[in-house]
Amino acid sequence: MAARSRLGRSKKQSASKRAPAGEARHRAKAKTRAKARAKAKATPKVKAKGRIRVNVRANAVPGVIEAALAAFAHEVRTPLTGILAISDLLATSELGERERRWVDTIKAGAEHLSALATLFVDAAKPGHAKAVLREDLFDLRALARIAGDALSGRAAAKGLQSQVEIAEELPSFAIGDPVRLRAALENLIDNAVKFTEQGGVALEARVGRRGKDKLAVAFKVSDSGIGLTLQEIRRLFRPFSQANVSIAARFGGAGLGLSSVRQIARAMDGDVVASPRRGGGTVFTFTVMLKLAQPSLPAHAEGADAPLPHGGQGLRILSVEDNPFGRVVLNTILTELGHQAEFVGRGEDAAARIEQGGFDCVLMDMVLPGIDGIEAIRRLRDLAPPHGRIPIIGVSGRGEDEAASCTAGADAFLLKPVSPRALATALLEATHRGAAAT
């Protein structure tokens, strides 16, 4: 008994000696947990669908995201310009039926990537879409037909039926932003086909209310797909969200497009709404306000069936482009249009080369090593006449560069991806304007 008693006392004394160390460890762990909670509170969290959480640093350096997106737009749209331009040229050449289908597939894929790039950049810069909206004269009926062809082609590839209806009263020409309009339609069409396993998809283009100089246009994209509940519809237009996690796992997608589609629609004084389709499926109605084109405006808008505008006499063009791929593409297009091109890779070299004479026009990329395209345009305009009056066309993957390039002295501006038709038209108009000025 005495032995057991001493042993009991020994254990108690040992435990009492260990207690301070255990309490210290406990306090240290509690302190660590408190610091972690404080840090978590200081860092905002954006909840994604499912169990994923994305931490966004509150102290991110202003302008870093915008600069990264600008670089993204430039790097993606430069090769896309090439893919679209070469596929356009191939489509006008003598091809067999099988090869033509291949070209159409390449072109459709590149157009979809271009639309995604536009939507991504706009979605990541909320509120900027309206500031960079373009006001171009474009062929509205041709744009609707191209969207209808895209829907029919994708539906056929998946074994679905398709229906396209373009109202007779839809005008041929309008003024607005065809790049973003097409990007929005591409997204709606892609979703309709992606979420439909059987049945069909449809596109309607109709005219809504008319004003004195404006026109409301409604595009209705419907499908017989999985359908949506009212609760899911309410979630659809939130950035980086999808109807539910099981849909995201089954069909993929970033949940990015529909929030951007709504952003584009509202920037164009319209909206997009989703509603259940009778018999199953979903209907998306996308409306925009466009300016009516006056009859006196030149009909140089892009039309699928119109011939490429040629200026008659071939031009000698200096292209300031540092990307080797971009050079090959531009040289191919310009040669096809009957022009000759010479290339320099730095904006600093442009003025000296123009002073040597022999050029009719300059194509100036905005993103260059050394000085940028804006500064290069200013230096060209500082040259003595006639070199300082040479027609200049700015080229960029960033829509916000247009105002700066025109302020610096550019006669025209092209947004990447640049089509052969848009380039031919810009060259024609810029050189005519330059000839009138002299």
Sine and cosine of phi, psi and omega as CSV:
sin_phi,cos_phi,sin_psi,cos_psi,sin_omega,cos_omega
0.00,0.00,-0.68,0.74,-0.02,-1.00
-0.89,0.46,-0.64,0.77,0.00,-1.00
-0.90,0.44,-0.72,0.70,0.00,-1.00
-0.88,0.47,-0.61,0.79,-0.01,-1.00
-0.91,0.42,-0.69,0.73,0.03,-1.00
-0.91,0.42,-0.61,0.80,0.00,-1.00
-0.91,0.42,-0.64,0.77,0.02,-1.00
-0.90,0.44,-0.69,0.73,0.00,-1.00
-0.91,0.42,-0.59,0.81,-0.01,-1.00
-0.90,0.44,-0.67,0.75,0.01,-1.00
-0.91,0.43,-0.66,0.75,0.00,-1.00
-0.90,0.44,-0.68,0.73,0.00,-1.00
-0.90,0.43,-0.63,0.78,0.01,-1.00
-0.90,0.43,-0.65,0.76,0.00,-1.00
-0.91,0.41,-0.62,0.78,-0.01,-1.00
-0.92,0.38,-0.53,0.85,0.03,-1.00
-0.95,0.32,-0.57,0.82,-0.01,-1.00
-0.97,0.22,-0.32,0.95,-0.12,-0.99
-0.85,0.53,-0.72,0.69,-0.01,-1.00
-0.86,0.51,-0.64,0.77,0.00,-1.00
-0.91,0.42,-0.67,0.75,0.02,-1.00
-0.90,0.45,-0.67,0.74,0.03,-1.00
-0.90,0.45,-0.59,0.80,0.01,-1.00
-0.90,0.43,-0.69,0.72,0.03,-1.00
-0.89,0.45,-0.65,0.76,0.01,-1.00
-0.89,0.46,-0.69,0.73,0.02,-1.00
-0.91,0.42,-0.62,0.78,0.00,-1.00
-0.90,0.43,-0.67,0.74,0.02,-1.00
-0.91,0.42,-0.67,0.75,0.02,-1.00
-0.89,0.46,-0.63,0.78,0.01,-1.00
-0.91,0.42,-0.66,0.75,0.02,-1.00
-0.90,0.45,-0.68,0.73,0.02,-1.00
-0.90,0.43,-0.62,0.79,0.01,-1.00
-0.90,0.44,-0.66,0.75,0.04,-1.00
-0.90,0.44,-0.65,0.76,0.00,-1.00
-0.90,0.44,-0.65,0.76,0.03,-1.00
-0.91,0.42,-0.65,0.76,0.01,-1.00
-0.90,0.44,-0.65,0.76,0.01,-1.00
-0.91,0.40,-0.64,0.77,0.00,-1.00
-0.90,0.43,-0.62,0.79,0.03,-1.00
-0.92,0.38,-0.56,0.83,-0.04,-1.00
-0.96,0.29,-0.35,0.94,-0.01,-1.00
-0.97,-0.26,0.92,-0.39,-0.01,-1.00
-0.88,0.48,0.55,-0.83,0.03,-1.00
-0.86,-0.50,0.69,-0.73,0.08,-1.00
-0.95,-0.33,0.88,-0.47,-0.04,-1.00
-0.98,0.19,0.75,-0.66,0.12,-0.99
-0.98,-0.18,0.11,-0.99,0.01,-1.00
-0.93,0.37,0.46,-0.89,-0.05,-1.00
0.98,0.20,-0.62,-0.78,-0.06,-1.00
-0.95,-0.32,0.20,0.98,-0.07,-1.00
-1.00,0.06,0.67,-0.74,0.10,-0.99
-0.80,-0.60,0.68,-0.74,0.00,-1.00
-0.92,-0.40,0.85,-0.53,0.03,-1.00
-1.00,0.04,0.77,-0.64,0.03,-1.00
-0.91,-0.42,0.83,-0.56,-0.04,-1.00
-0.94,0.35,0.80,-0.60,-0.03,-1.00
-0.94,0.33,-0.41,0.91,-0.07,-1.00
-0.98,-0.21,0.50,0.87,0.03,-1.00
-0.87,0.49,0.63,-0.78,-0.05,-1.00
-0.92,0.39,0.81,-0.58,-0.01,-1.00
-0.86,0.51,0.68,-0.74,0.05,-1.00
1.00,-0.04,-0.27,0.96,-0.04,-1.00
-0.92,0.40,-0.71,0.71,-0.01,-1.00
-0.90,0.44,-0.70,0.72,-0.01,-1.00
-0.88,0.47,-0.66,0.75,0.00,-1.00
-0.91,0.42,-0.65,0.76,0.02,-1.00
-0.91,0.42,-0.65,0.76,0.01,-1.00
-0.92,0.38,-0.59,0.80,0.05,-1.00
-0.89,0.45,-0.68,0.74,0.04,-1.00
-0.91,0.42,-0.64,0.77,0.04,-1.00
-0.86,0.51,-0.74,0.67,-0.02,-1.00
-0.87,0.50,-0.70,0.72,-0.03,-1.00
-0.91,0.41,-0.74,0.68,-0.08,-1.00
-0.92,0.38,-0.58,0.81,-0.02,-1.00
-0.98,0.22,-0.67,0.74,-0.10,-0.99
-0.97,0.26,-0.39,0.92,0.04,-1.00
-0.89,0.45,-0.79,0.61,0.07,-1.00
-0.92,0.38,-0.53,0.85,0.03,-1.00
-0.89,0.45,-0.60,0.80,0.08,-1.00
-0.84,0.55,-0.69,0.73,0.00,-1.00
-0.91,0.42,-0.72,0.70,-0.03,-1.00
-0.89,0.46,-0.71,0.70,-0.01,-1.00
-0.93,0.37,-0.66,0.75,-0.04,-1.00
-0.91,0.41,-0.72,0.69,-0.02,-1.00
-0.92,0.39,-0.61,0.79,0.04,-1.00
-0.92,0.39,-0.56,0.83,0.09,-1.00
-0.89,0.46,-0.70,0.71,0.00,-1.00
-0.92,0.40,-0.63,0.77,0.04,-1.00
-0.89,0.46,-0.61,0.79,-0.03,-1.00
-0.90,0.43,-0.41,0.91,0.00,-1.00
-1.00,-0.01,-0.07,1.00,-0.01,-1.00
-1.00,-0.06,0.10,-0.99,-0.03,-1.00
-0.99,0.17,0.95,-0.32,-0.03,-1.00
-0.79,-0.61,0.46,-0.89,0.15,-0.99
-0.97,0.25,0.19,-0.98,-0.04,-1.00
-0.88,0.48,-0.65,0.76,-0.01,-1.00
-0.91,0.40,-0.71,0.71,0.00,-1.00
-0.91,0.42,-0.58,0.82,0.03,-1.00
-0.90,0.43,-0.62,0.79,0.06,-1.00
-0.90,0.44,-0.62,0.78,0.04,-1.00
-0.89,0.46,-0.72,0.70,0.00,-1.00
-0.88,0.47,-0.68,0.74,0.01,-1.00
-0.88,0.47,-0.61,0.79,0.02,-1.00
-0.92,0.40,-0.69,0.72,0.04,-1.00
-0.87,0.50,-0.72,0.69,-0.04,-1.00
-0.90,0.44,-0.68,0.73,0.00,-1.00
-0.89,0.46,-0.66,0.75,0.03,-1.00
-0.91,0.42,-0.66,0.75,0.01,-1.00
-0.92,0.40,-0.63,0.78,0.03,-1.00
-0.90,0.44,-0.61,0.79,0.02,-1.00
-0.92,0.40,-0.68,0.73,0.05,-1.00
-0.89,0.46,-0.64,0.77,0.04,-1.00
-0.89,0.46,-0.67,0.75,0.04,-1.00
-0.89,0.45,-0.68,0.73,0.01,-1.00
-0.89,0.45,-0.65,0.76,0.02,-1.00
-0.87,0.49,-0.69,0.72,0.02,-1.00
-0.89,0.46,-0.72,0.69,-0.02,-1.00
-0.91,0.41,-0.63,0.77,-0.03,-1.00
-0.90,0.44,-0.73,0.68,-0.03,-1.00
-0.89,0.45,-0.68,0.73,0.01,-1.00
-0.92,0.40,-0.64,0.77,-0.04,-1.00
-0.92,0.39,-0.57,0.82,-0.04,-1.00
-0.99,0.16,-0.14,0.99,0.05,-1.00
-0.81,-0.58,0.96,0.29,-0.08,-1.00
-0.83,0.56,0.69,-0.72,0.04,-1.00
1.00,0.02,-0.17,0.98,-0.05,-1.00
-1.00,0.06,-0.35,0.94,-0.13,-0.99
-0.85,0.52,-0.68,0.74,-0.04,-1.00
-0.92,0.39,-0.54,0.84,-0.04,-1.00
-0.93,0.37,-0.44,0.90,-0.06,-1.00
-0.93,-0.37,0.25,0.97,0.04,-1.00
-0.88,0.48,0.67,-0.74,0.02,-1.00
-1.00,-0.01,0.36,-0.93,0.10,-0.99
-0.81,-0.59,0.98,0.18,-0.03,-1.00
-0.97,-0.26,0.55,-0.84,0.20,-0.98
-0.97,0.23,0.83,-0.56,-0.01,-1.00
-0.60,-0.80,0.31,-0.95,-0.01,-1.00
-1.00,0.10,0.98,-0.20,-0.07,-1.00
-0.92,0.38,-0.66,0.75,0.00,-1.00
-0.91,0.41,-0.64,0.77,0.03,-1.00
-0.90,0.44,-0.66,0.75,0.02,-1.00
-0.88,0.48,-0.68,0.74,0.02,-1.00
-0.90,0.43,-0.64,0.77,0.03,-1.00
-0.91,0.42,-0.67,0.75,0.02,-1.00
-0.89,0.46,-0.66,0.75,0.05,-1.00
-0.89,0.46,-0.65,0.76,0.04,-1.00
-0.90,0.43,-0.64,0.76,0.04,-1.00
-0.90,0.44,-0.64,0.77,0.03,-1.00
-0.89,0.46,-0.69,0.73,0.02,-1.00
-0.89,0.45,-0.72,0.70,-0.03,-1.00
-0.90,0.44,-0.67,0.74,-0.01,-1.00
-0.90,0.44,-0.70,0.72,-0.01,-1.00
-0.94,0.35,-0.59,0.81,0.03,-1.00
-0.91,0.42,-0.70,0.72,0.00,-1.00
-0.88,0.47,-0.64,0.77,0.01,-1.00
-0.89,0.45,-0.41,0.91,-0.01,-1.00
-0.98,-0.22,0.04,1.00,0.01,-1.00
0.98,0.21,0.44,0.90,-0.01,-1.00
-0.97,-0.24,0.40,-0.92,0.13,-0.99
-0.99,0.16,0.41,-0.91,0.03,-1.00
-0.62,-0.79,0.47,-0.89,0.02,-1.00
-0.60,-0.80,0.76,-0.65,0.00,-1.00
-0.81,-0.59,0.78,-0.62,0.00,-1.00
-0.73,-0.68,0.90,-0.43,0.01,-1.00
-0.92,-0.39,0.88,-0.48,-0.08,-1.00
-0.88,0.47,0.61,-0.79,0.00,-1.00
-0.88,0.47,-0.54,0.84,-0.06,-1.00
-0.98,0.20,-0.06,1.00,0.05,-1.00
-0.91,0.41,0.85,-0.52,-0.08,-1.00
-0.93,0.37,0.40,-0.91,0.02,-1.00
-0.94,0.35,-0.71,0.70,-0.11,-0.99
-0.86,-0.52,0.59,-0.81,0.05,-1.00
-0.55,-0.84,0.14,-0.99,0.02,-1.00
-0.86,-0.51,0.81,-0.58,-0.01,-1.00
0.03,-1.00,-0.44,-0.90,-0.02,-1.00
-0.94,-0.35,1.00,0.00,-0.04,-1.00
-0.92,0.40,-0.45,0.89,-0.02,-1.00
-0.90,0.43,-0.77,0.63,-0.03,-1.00
-0.97,0.26,-0.55,0.84,0.05,-1.00
-0.88,0.48,-0.72,0.70,0.00,-1.00
-0.93,0.38,-0.61,0.79,0.03,-1.00
-0.87,0.49,-0.67,0.75,0.01,-1.00
-0.90,0.43,-0.71,0.71,0.00,-1.00
-0.90,0.43,-0.64,0.77,0.03,-1.00
-0.85,0.53,-0.67,0.75,-0.02,-1.00
-0.91,0.41,-0.71,0.71,-0.01,-1.00
-0.90,0.44,-0.65,0.76,0.02,-1.00
-0.91,0.41,-0.70,0.71,0.00,-1.00
-0.87,0.49,-0.67,0.74,0.03,-1.00
-0.90,0.43,-0.68,0.73,-0.04,-1.00
-0.86,0.50,-0.70,0.71,-0.01,-1.00
-0.95,0.32,-0.66,0.75,-0.07,-1.00
-0.88,0.47,-0.64,0.77,-0.09,-1.00
-1.00,-0.07,0.23,0.97,0.01,-1.00
-0.89,-0.45,0.88,-0.48,0.00,-1.00
-1.00,-0.06,-0.51,0.86,0.02,-1.00
-0.48,-0.88,0.37,-0.93,-0.05,-1.00
0.98,-0.21,-0.81,-0.58,-0.06,-1.00
-0.31,-0.95,0.07,-1.00,0.03,-1.00
-0.74,-0.67,0.38,-0.93,-0.06,-1.00
-0.54,-0.84,0.46,-0.89,0.08,-1.00
-0.75,-0.66,0.76,-0.65,0.10,-1.00
-0.85,-0.52,0.65,-0.76,0.10,-0.99
-0.82,-0.58,0.89,-0.46,-0.08,-1.00
-0.73,-0.68,0.35,-0.94,0.04,-1.00
-1.00,-0.06,0.72,-0.70,0.08,-1.00
-0.99,-0.17,-0.69,-0.73,-0.05,-1.00
-0.95,0.31,0.51,-0.86,0.03,-1.00
-0.92,-0.39,0.64,-0.77,0.14,-0.99
-0.94,-0.35,-0.21,-0.98,0.00,-1.00
-0.90,0.43,-0.69,0.72,-0.01,-1.00
-0.74,-0.67,0.26,0.97,0.00,-1.00
-0.75,-0.66,0.32,-0.95,-0.05,-1.00
-0.60,-0.80,0.73,-0.68,0.10,-1.00
-1.00,-0.02,0.76,-0.65,0.02,-1.00
-0.86,-0.52,0.74,-0.67,-0.01,-1.00
-0.91,-0.42,0.80,-0.59,0.10,-1.00
-0.94,-0.34,0.84,-0.55,-0.02,-1.00
-0.92,-0.39,0.88,-0.47,0.02,-1.00
-0.92,-0.38,0.87,-0.49,-0.06,-1.00
-0.81,-0.59,0.40,-0.92,-0.01,-1.00
-0.54,-0.84,0.28,-0.96,0.06,-1.00
-0.96,-0.29,0.57,0.82,-0.13,-0.99
-0.99,0.13,-0.58,-0.81,-0.19,-0.98
-0.95,0.32,-0.33,0.94,-0.01,-1.00
0.96,0.28,0.19,-0.98,-0.04,-1.00
-0.62,-0.78,0.56,-0.83,0.13,-0.99
-0.99,0.13,0.25,-0.97,0.02,-1.00
-0.88,0.48,-0.60,0.80,0.02,-1.00
-0.91,0.42,-0.65,0.76,0.03,-1.00
-0.93,0.38,-0.61,0.79,0.02,-1.00
-0.88,0.48,-0.62,0.78,0.00,-1.00
-0.90,0.44,-0.47,0.89,-0.02,-1.00
-1.00,0.05,-0.25,0.97,-0.18,-0.98
-0.87,0.50,-0.60,0.80,-0.18,-0.98
-1.00,-0.10,0.22,0.98,0.10,-0.99
-0.99,0.11,0.64,-0.77,-0.01,-1.00
-0.86,0.50,0.68,-0.73,0.08,-1.00
0.84,0.55,0.63,0.78,0.07,-1.00
-0.73,-0.69,0.35,-0.94,0.06,-1.00
-0.75,-0.66,0.13,-0.99,-0.09,-1.00
-0.84,0.54,-0.74,0.67,0.12,-0.99
-0.35,-0.94,0.18,-0.98,-0.11,-0.99
-0.91,0.41,-0.61,0.79,-0.03,-1.00
-0.91,0.41,-0.57,0.82,0.06,-1.00
-0.91,0.41,-0.70,0.72,0.01,-1.00
-0.88,0.48,-0.65,0.76,-0.02,-1.00
-0.93,0.37,-0.58,0.82,-0.07,-1.00
-0.99,0.17,-0.68,0.73,-0.14,-0.99
-0.95,-0.32,-0.24,0.97,0.00,-1.00
0.98,0.18,-0.15,-0.99,-0.01,-1.00
0.98,-0.20,0.45,-0.89,-0.05,-1.00
-1.00,-0.05,-0.09,1.00,-0.08,-1.00
0.94,0.34,0.39,0.92,-0.10,-0.99
-1.00,-0.04,-0.64,0.77,-0.25,-0.97
-0.88,0.47,-0.70,0.71,-0.14,-0.99
-0.93,0.38,-0.55,0.84,0.07,-1.00
-0.91,0.41,-0.60,0.80,0.03,-1.00
-0.95,0.31,-0.59,0.80,0.06,-1.00
-0.87,0.50,-0.70,0.72,0.04,-1.00
-0.91,0.43,-0.64,0.77,0.02,-1.00
-0.87,0.49,-0.69,0.72,0.02,-1.00
-0.91,0.42,-0.71,0.70,-0.01,-1.00
-0.86,0.51,-0.70,0.71,-0.02,-1.00
-0.95,0.32,-0.53,0.85,0.09,-1.00
-0.91,0.42,-0.47,0.88,0.04,-1.00
-0.99,-0.11,0.41,0.91,0.05,-1.00
0.87,0.50,0.56,0.83,0.05,-1.00
-0.76,-0.65,-0.47,-0.88,0.01,-1.00
-0.23,-0.97,0.14,-0.99,0.13,-0.99
-0.73,-0.69,0.72,-0.70,0.00,-1.00
-0.75,-0.67,0.50,-0.86,0.04,-1.00
-0.91,-0.42,0.58,-0.81,0.02,-1.00
-0.53,-0.85,0.48,-0.88,0.04,-1.00
-0.91,0.42,0.61,-0.80,0.04,-1.00
-1.00,-0.03,0.67,-0.74,0.04,-1.00
-0.89,0.45,0.78,-0.63,-0.05,-1.00
1.00,-0.03,-0.01,1.00,0.02,-1.00
0.94,-0.33,0.59,-0.81,-0.03,-1.00
0.95,-0.31,-0.24,-0.97,-0.09,-1.00
-0.66,-0.75,0.51,-0.86,0.08,-1.00
-0.85,-0.53,0.81,-0.59,0.11,-0.99
-0.94,-0.33,0.82,-0.57,0.04,-1.00
-0.93,-0.37,0.90,-0.44,-0.08,-1.00
-0.92,-0.38,0.89,-0.46,-0.04,-1.00
-0.87,-0.49,0.58,-0.81,0.05,-1.00
-0.62,-0.78,0.40,-0.92,0.12,-0.99
-0.97,-0.24,0.80,-0.60,0.01,-1.00
-0.85,-0.53,0.49,-0.87,0.07,-1.00
-0.98,0.20,0.61,-0.79,0.06,-1.00
-0.97,0.24,0.70,-0.71,0.04,-1.00
-0.98,0.18,0.74,-0.67,0.03,-1.00
-0.97,0.22,0.55,-0.83,-0.01,-1.00
-0.85,0.52,-0.42,0.91,-0.05,-1.00
-0.97,0.23,-0.23,0.97,-0.02,-1.00
-0.95,0.31,0.62,-0.79,0.01,-1.00
-0.92,0.40,0.68,-0.73,-0.06,-1.00
-1.00,0.04,0.92,0.39,0.03,-1.00
-0.98,-0.22,0.26,0.97,-0.02,-1.00
-0.93,0.37,0.35,-0.94,-0.04,-1.00
-0.96,0.27,0.86,-0.52,0.11,-0.99
-0.82,-0.57,0.62,-0.79,-0.10,-0.99
-0.90,0.43,-0.51,0.86,-0.10,-1.00
-0.98,-0.19,-0.11,0.99,-0.06,-1.00
-0.97,0.23,0.58,-0.82,0.03,-1.00
-0.95,0.32,0.41,-0.91,0.05,-1.00
-0.92,0.40,0.75,-0.66,0.02,-1.00
-0.96,0.29,0.81,-0.59,0.05,-1.00
-0.94,-0.35,0.58,-0.81,0.00,-1.00
-0.99,0.11,0.12,0.99,-0.02,-1.00
1.00,0.07,-1.00,0.09,-0.02,-1.00
-0.99,0.16,0.68,-0.73,0.01,-1.00
-0.92,0.38,0.56,-0.83,-0.03,-1.00
-0.97,-0.24,0.44,-0.90,0.15,-0.99
-0.98,-0.22,0.90,-0.44,-0.18,-0.98
-0.88,-0.48,0.73,-0.68,0.15,-0.99
-0.99,-0.11,0.88,-0.48,0.02,-1.00
-0.96,-0.30,0.85,-0.52,0.05,-1.00
-0.99,-0.10,0.99,-0.13,-0.12,-0.99
-0.54,-0.84,0.84,-0.54,-0.06,-1.00
-1.00,-0.06,-0.25,0.97,-0.06,-1.00
-0.99,0.11,0.86,-0.51,-0.04,-1.00
-0.86,0.51,-0.63,0.78,0.02,-1.00
-0.90,0.43,-0.69,0.72,0.03,-1.00
-0.88,0.47,-0.58,0.82,0.02,-1.00
-0.90,0.43,-0.71,0.70,-0.01,-1.00
-0.87,0.49,-0.69,0.72,-0.03,-1.00
-0.91,0.42,-0.75,0.66,-0.01,-1.00
-0.88,0.48,-0.66,0.75,0.01,-1.00
-0.89,0.46,-0.64,0.77,0.02,-1.00
-0.90,0.44,-0.73,0.69,-0.02,-1.00
-0.91,0.42,-0.74,0.68,-0.06,-1.00
-0.90,0.43,-0.62,0.78,0.06,-1.00
-0.90,0.45,-0.66,0.75,0.02,-1.00
-0.89,0.45,-0.54,0.84,0.01,-1.00
-0.99,0.14,-0.06,1.00,0.04,-1.00
1.00,-0.03,0.28,0.96,-0.01,-1.00
-0.95,-0.31,0.24,-0.97,0.09,-1.00
-0.91,-0.41,0.64,-0.77,-0.04,-1.00
-0.82,-0.58,0.59,-0.80,0.17,-0.99
-0.81,-0.58,0.59,-0.81,-0.12,-0.99
-0.87,-0.49,0.64,-0.77,0.23,-0.97
-0.79,-0.61,0.47,-0.89,-0.12,-0.99
-0.98,-0.21,-0.11,0.99,-0.05,-1.00
-0.76,-0.65,0.62,-0.79,0.01,-1.00
-0.89,0.45,-0.50,0.87,0.00,-1.00
-0.89,0.45,-0.43,0.90,-0.08,-1.00
-1.00,0.07,-0.23,0.97,-0.14,-0.99
-0.91,0.41,-0.74,0.68,-0.07,-1.00
-0.88,0.47,-0.71,0.71,-0.01,-1.00
-0.89,0.46,-0.62,0.78,-0.02,-1.00
-0.94,0.34,-0.61,0.79,0.02,-1.00
-0.92,0.39,-0.60,0.80,0.01,-1.00
-0.90,0.44,-0.38,0.93,0.05,-1.00
-0.96,0.28,-0.26,0.97,0.09,-1.00
1.00,0.09,0.14,-0.99,0.08,-1.00
1.00,-0.08,0.09,1.00,-0.03,-1.00
-0.92,-0.40,0.51,-0.86,0.01,-1.00
-0.97,-0.26,-0.33,0.95,-0.10,-1.00
-0.28,-0.96,0.38,-0.92,0.04,-1.00
-0.83,-0.56,0.75,-0.66,0.19,-0.98
-0.97,-0.23,0.89,-0.45,-0.14,-0.99
-0.90,-0.43,0.93,-0.36,0.11,-0.99
-0.95,0.30,0.55,-0.84,-0.07,-1.00
-1.00,0.10,-0.49,0.87,-0.07,-1.00
-0.96,-0.26,0.94,-0.33,-0.10,-0.99
-0.67,-0.74,0.41,-0.91,0.16,-0.99
-0.94,0.34,0.52,-0.86,-0.07,-1.00
0.98,0.21,-0.71,-0.70,0.02,-1.00
-0.95,0.31,0.48,-0.87,0.00,-1.00
-1.00,0.09,0.04,-1.00,-0.05,-1.00
-0.90,0.44,-0.53,0.85,0.00,-1.00
-0.89,0.46,-0.75,0.66,0.01,-1.00
-0.91,0.40,-0.59,0.80,0.03,-1.00
-0.90,0.44,-0.61,0.79,0.05,-1.00
-0.90,0.43,-0.69,0.73,0.01,-1.00
-0.85,0.52,-0.68,0.73,-0.02,-1.00
-0.92,0.39,-0.58,0.81,0.07,-1.00
-0.90,0.43,-0.66,0.76,-0.02,-1.00
-0.95,0.32,-0.33,0.95,0.05,-1.00
-0.99,0.16,-0.14,0.99,0.02,-1.00
-0.94,0.34,0.45,-0.89,0.04,-1.00
-0.94,0.35,0.49,-0.87,0.06,-1.00
-0.88,0.48,0.52,-0.86,0.07,1.00
-1.00,0.04,-0.14,0.99,-0.09,-1.00
-0.88,0.47,-0.58,0.82,-0.03,-1.00
-0.95,0.30,-0.14,0.99,0.00,-1.00
-0.96,-0.27,0.13,0.99,-0.03,-1.00
-0.87,0.50,0.67,-0.74,0.04,-1.00
-0.87,0.49,0.71,-0.70,-0.02,-1.00
-0.80,-0.59,0.74,-0.67,0.06,-1.00
-0.88,-0.47,0.88,-0.47,0.06,-1.00
-0.98,0.18,0.58,-0.82,0.00,-1.00
-0.72,-0.69,0.76,-0.66,-0.02,-1.00
-0.36,-0.93,0.39,-0.92,0.15,-0.99
-1.00,0.01,0.02,1.00,-0.04,-1.00
-0.90,-0.43,0.89,-0.46,-0.04,-1.00
-0.88,0.47,-0.48,0.88,-0.04,-1.00
-0.94,0.34,-0.19,0.98,0.04,-1.00
-0.97,0.25,-0.27,0.96,-0.10,-0.99
-0.87,0.48,-0.77,0.64,-0.05,-1.00
-0.88,0.48,-0.68,0.73,-0.03,-1.00
-0.91,0.40,-0.64,0.77,-0.02,-1.00
-0.93,0.37,-0.63,0.78,0.02,-1.00
-0.93,0.36,-0.62,0.79,0.06,-1.00
-0.89,0.45,-0.60,0.80,0.01,-1.00
-0.94,0.33,-0.36,0.93,0.05,-1.00
0.76,-0.66,0.12,0.99,0.03,-1.00
-0.94,0.35,0.57,-0.82,0.02,-1.00
-1.00,0.05,-0.39,0.92,-0.02,-1.00
-0.41,-0.91,0.18,-0.98,-0.04,-1.00
-0.57,-0.82,0.68,-0.73,0.04,-1.00
-0.85,-0.53,0.74,-0.67,0.03,-1.00
-0.99,-0.12,0.78,-0.62,0.05,-1.00
-0.94,0.33,0.55,-0.84,-0.01,1.00
-0.96,0.27,0.71,-0.71,-0.07,-1.00
-1.00,-0.07,0.79,-0.61,0.04,-1.00
-1.00,0.03,0.39,-0.92,0.07,-1.00
-0.83,0.55,-0.61,0.80,-0.02,-1.00
-0.92,0.39,-0.68,0.73,0.01,-1.00
-0.90,0.43,-0.64,0.77,0.01,-1.00
-0.92,0.39,-0.69,0.73,0.02,-1.00
-0.88,0.48,-0.67,0.74,0.01,-1.00
-0.91,0.42,-0.70,0.71,-0.01,-1.00
-0.89,0.45,-0.66,0.75,0.03,-1.00
-0.89,0.45,-0.68,0.74,-0.01,-1.00
-0.89,0.46,-0.75,0.67,-0.06,-1.00
-0.95,0.32,-0.65,0.76,-0.03,-1.00
-0.91,0.41,-0.67,0.74,-0.01,-1.00
-0.95,0.32,-0.57,0.82,0.09,-1.00
-0.90,0.44,-0.65,0.76,0.01,-1.00
-0.92,0.39,-0.64,0.77,0.03,-1.00
-0.91,0.41,-0.62,0.79,0.03,-1.00
-0.92,0.40,-0.61,0.79,0.01,-1.00
-0.93,0.37,-0.56,0.83,-0.02,-1.00
-0.93,0.36,-0.50,0.87,-0.01,-1.00
-1.00,-0.03,0.00,0.00,0.00,0.00
